[in-house]
Amino acid sequence: MRKRAAVGAVAAAAFAAVLATAPGASAEADPPGCPKEYFCAYSGVDQTGQLVMRTKGNWSGDVVFRSAFNNGVRFPGADHVDMTYAVEGGSETVCLHYNPGPGTYKGNAAPGTRIVKVVWRGEC
């Protein structure tokens, strides 16, 4: 049980510790290659580098990323995303609001972190 808790803590720190602070009410500009209604992941921090994943619906796979951005639009019941990511043998799920919030809609990840699933959902 302790090992599982430790792995979970490491995984959570890989993404959650560096989540962006919630912005004001105005929407942030679309990141490169990520139009409205999409969830995107990039090879660099702060939505830089190569676009490594983009989805308008639920997605599963395995892609290394350094930053993620929910550029969804207000759509009750399907505008937030549960993003499951894995690192060092553990996995965690974080709910991301759509741009501009309120709440976290983007974040940076530690090197080697992988997105394994994205599920669109309602409010976090």
N, C-alpha and C positions, 0 to 999 in steps of 0.2 A: 504494500500500500504506500509506503514512504517513497519507493522508487517511482511509482506512478505519479504521485504528487510532485516530486522533484522534476520529472520530465514535463509535466503540465506547466509548471512554473517557468521552465526554460522556454517552452513553446510560447507561452503567453508573453514573455519578455521579448521574444523575437519580433513581435508586431505591436502589441498593445502599449509598450513602454514608449514608443516613439510616435504615437498617433498625433495628428495635428490638433491643435486647439480649435474649438468651435469658433467659426468666424461670425461676422455680423450677418445681417439679413440679405445683403446683396449677393447674387450668385457669382462664383468665380468663373473666369473664362474657361471654355472647353479646353482640356489638355490636348496635345498633338494626337491626331488620329482617333479621338474619342468624342464623337458627337453626342448630343443629348439622347437619352434613352439607353445608353450603354454603360456597362461596368468594364473598366480597363485596368490592365496591369502593365508595368514598365520594367525594363532591365536596370534603370538607374533610379536614384532617389528623387523625390519631388517631381515625379512624372517626366523624367528625362530618359535618354537612351532609347532603346528599341521598344516598340509596342510589342509585348510578348503574348498578350491575350486580350480579346475584346468579345463581349457577349451581350446580347439583348435579351437573352432568356437564361434559364438554368443551364449550368455547365458543370462538367466534371472532367478531370484529366490530371496532369501533373506538370506544372511549369514553374521554373525558378523565376522569382521576381524580386524587386527591391522597393517598389511602390505600387499602390493601388488607388483607384479613384472611382467613386460611384457617381456617374453623371446622369443618373436617372431623373425622371420628372415626376411631379406629384401625380400619383395614381393610387388611390386608397386600396390597400390590400396587396400591392405589388410595386412599391417604390423604394423599399429598403432591400439590402442584400445581406444574407448570412454568408460570409466568406470563411471557408475552412482552409487553414494553412497548416503546414507541417514543417518541423525542423527538429533535428537531433532525435529522431525516433518518437516524437510526440506530436499531437495535433491539438489545435484549438479552433473555435469558431468565434468570430466577432461579427456583430451587426453594424453595418454602415448605412447611415442616412443618405439621402440624395442631396446633391449640391443645390443649395447652400447650407443645409442644416435646418433647424437647430440640431446639433449633435455632430458627431464625427462622420465625415464623408470621404476622407482620404487618409493615407498613412504611409509611413516608410517601414521597411522590414530589414532585419539583419541579413547579412550575406548568407546564401544557402537556403533561405526560406522558400517553400514551394506552396503555391495555391493548388488545392486538390478538388475544391468544389465551391460553386457559387449558386445560391438559391435565392430567388427574388421572393420577398415576403412583405407583410404589412409592418406596421410600427414596431420599432425595437423595444 
